[in-house]
Amino acid sequence: RLFMAFINENYLKLPGSYLFSEIARRVNCFKQENPDAKIIRLGIGDVTRPLAPAVIDALHKAVDEMAKEETFRGYGPEQGYQFLIAKIIENDYAPRGIKIDEDEVFVSDGAKSDTGNFQEIFGLDNKIAVTDPVYPVYVDSNVMAGRTGDYLEHGYFEKMTYLPCTAQNNFIPELPKEKVDIIYLCFPNNPTGMTLSKEELKKWVDYARKNRAIILFDSAYEAFIREKDVPHSIYEVEGADEVAIEFRSFSKTAGFTGTRCAYTVVPKKVVAYTKNGEAYQLNSLWNRRQTTKFNGVPYIIQQAAAAVYTPEGQKQIKETIDYYMDNAKIIKQGLEDIGLTVFGGVNAPYIWLKTPDGVSSWEFFDIMLKEINVVGTPGSGFGPSGEGYFRLTAFGSRENTLEAVERFKNLKL
Ligand code: PLP
């Protein structure tokens, strides 16, 4: 054996963050050649509206508490403060008839960390399934852990199961043909902006119950659901509390992308097995993982998150979400008016358009950039089945959104 420090070679399988660096490169090139062009960015998945006044008030108040000996706080519970957990259950679950105990909710600094970290408590030989296109964190975190083989041509990792979601199946993933153990689902979906009905979601819950599989359900965009028949939580499906973990976030719901607060629900009924077939609660494994590696979200931030649930907070975040969803409507209509086929944008802040026949995602990116100076995200960056699609987001300002739609009319398609 050679004596030297070795790296985790699984990291070498990752092709690098090609997508956003390549977008930046092309935009910078264009800017150098066209210094006067006013570029509108509708590519990023980050919010632009400020925090709600109720949240700001709570932040100020919590900061003042930290300034006084009597109300100062040091380390808090790793799982989150009870005052926030109680509000989460009371507002996000109880009204939908979902019963969740306080020790089943884990407050964290983001759904990115939690969806990325959760795989740690599973064995390495689980077969993983992801929808395609997909939020890259699910794939990359499993690659880093060594649950996949190499990166193959066409953007697939060996040993990972991809569930294509395209216009052909109306973006509804089909149950896998080979047996899988862990399934990542995200609805409303990033990047497609599409949703599953309760009936469709039930097929996955039934599959998981039958096959002793686990569903990791990311509902970071739950707050954007408008249509009545779209489930807000996977636990609206009977039996889901035996097989599903749910990830939620204040990022898009309440503009916390830079403030950082999220939570994960791990019902005590959800179990996975040792090689000998003994069942263990994921709740206790996740609790062990979090208490070892995580020291909780700042008190100040948890007070800010709790303020989201006050009547003023609820009213204010709804106004902001309405603002973004009006942007979504404007973009969707503008694209349809120039003859493009458009998906999403109804229950999600993402608009997923089909590029014209024969035009690849990156070709469409270049056309948008050069002809109308609007930046979006090529669908192929989210997975092989994203090829031929393009994502625009509703998170821009109204002014920029209207200006972009005005410019759509000048696209030569
Ligand atoms: N999950 C999905 C599907 C997302 O699109 C994002 C952010 O873009 C996240 C999770 C990350 O959320 P957070 O800001 O809570 O880490």
Residues whose N, C-alpha, C, O or C-beta is under 5 A from the ligand:
A	BS01	PLP	G45 D109 G110 A111 K112 S113 Y135 C186 N190 D218 A220 S249 S251 T257 C261 A262
